[in-house]
Amino acid sequence: MKHRTEEELVAYRDGEVNGREACAAHLQECVECRGELQRIEAVFAALDSLPAPDPGEAFGQRLWQQIAPRLPEKRPSWWARATRGVAVGGWFAPGRLAAVGAVAALVIVAFLVGRWWKPVPPAVEVTDAAKVRGRVLVLAVGEHLGRSEMVLVELANMAPAQGQKKIDISAEQQRAEDLVEENRLYRETALQSGDTAMAGTLDELERVLLEVANSPDEVTPAQFEAIRKRIEAQGILFKVRVVEQGLDEQKRKKAAAPDHGGAQPAERKKV
Amino acid sequence: MVGSEPAGAEGISDAIAVERTLAGEREAYRVLVERHSRRVYQLAYRMSGNAHDAEEIVQEAFLRAYQKLQQFAGNANFGTWVYRIAANYAIDRMRQRKSEDARHAPVSNPLEDGVEVDPINQLHDTRPSPERLAGNVELAKRMQLALAALTPAERTAIVMRHWDGCAIEEIATVLKSSSNAAKNTVFRAVQKLRHALEEYAGPGRAARAMGTEL
């Protein structure tokens, strides 16, 4: 008789729907698997033996006193004032009707203006601080993307031997875990800098890195294939390479044409 | 503060409390804090393992929720929303602390005989007598050590799943992973806890088959 794996029994205990009936039927028959399930159950019983953390009845009041001075005043917007109590008063109360009408009028005006007015591209004024931050981000993100690409390429190219039951991805998993932290920082910085395209790619990369970081040290061929498929399905390697190329281009352009605001003439001659 | 409190504020629904807070009635937020803070504290305590960190996590979660209240969709549940903010903050904090610890820790952490310390191995090294192990205090202590030895993601997953009954999809959102990966993380946590509590819960089937059980 083929016994149930520990993973299947944990999933069964957790209410897994897939294969539930077969697992239940097997447990009826198999004393050993019943024993295994009992031993798993003992772990959860041990978890429940921990005392429930209780901060006390007055915790909410104490917490409020601590945070209340740190809460900024919220100034209600005209829209919030107009829509307040929608659930109670409905959308057709006079104040709200006026608000809805005003927004509708604005949308129509914006539409018409957009149709007839050809905007002149605005002259963007970039501060020195923003330029410096942008350059640092370009360099650091370039290196980060290179390292991430390497981990993903290694995983994608890994060829498990025929009949190999477990594939050790602990090294890639560890590196992915470190990269997740870095990635989060760069994504936030990109968002703050208004680079939504970069932030979007970093967000997608983060999901794939997390998937790898959260995988077991050793995976079954099926799990490994699932990770590889996810890397391929997202097209993340392609996207990362496109961004990398863009960053290289930016670096080259900056090296070829330094800005006229901050660089010294002597520095310009060097390039 | 009490003077400006709207009549019957204690009994208002979460949705109305959110709406009033957004309309500038800061006192309305107190209702939400008092109503949901204990559950958030339980999550924070189980994730961080101590009261001091738990209080800081709860404070930060409610401050962040207040700042982001505009983004809160009215049809969602405020309790679930602030719970998720706390879980996100707690896991980021644990990860940050873990990487700081790794940076500041010496290259190796040797015992007297030069063997590296792994929290899980430490649990096995201190073999108490069966009588002591039978005691709940001893077991709870062991479990706390075992929980502390989990990775931030594993700890988050097991806390959310076991104590709060969160759906796998919800855990996946906090871990920023797929549902399959989240399920896997829960399983890994159970496996590690089981390994750490082998003497109490009995060895896994693999260990028994290999004759390596204690």
Interface residues (C-beta under 8 A of the other chain):
Chain A: H3 E6 E7 V10 A11 D14 E32 E36 R39 I40 A42 V43 F44 A46 L47 S49 L50 P51 A52 P53 D54 P55 F59 G60 Q61 L63 W64 Q66 I67 A68 R70 L71 E73 K74 R75 P76 A80 R81 R84 G85 A87 E177 D178 V180 E181 R184 E206 R207 L210 E211 A213 N214 S215 P216 Q223 A226 R230
Chain B: M1 A15 E19 T21 L22 A23 G24 R26 Y29 R30 V33 E34 R35 S37 R38 Y41 Q42 Y45 R46 A51 A54 E55 V58 Q59 F62 L63 Y66 L69 D92 R95 Q96 S99 N136 L139 A140 R142 M143 Q144 T151 A153 I158 R161 H162 W163 L175 K176 S177 S178 N180 A181 A182 K183 N184 T185 V186 F187 R188 V190 Q191 L193 R194 L197 Y200 A201 G202 P203 G204 R205 A206
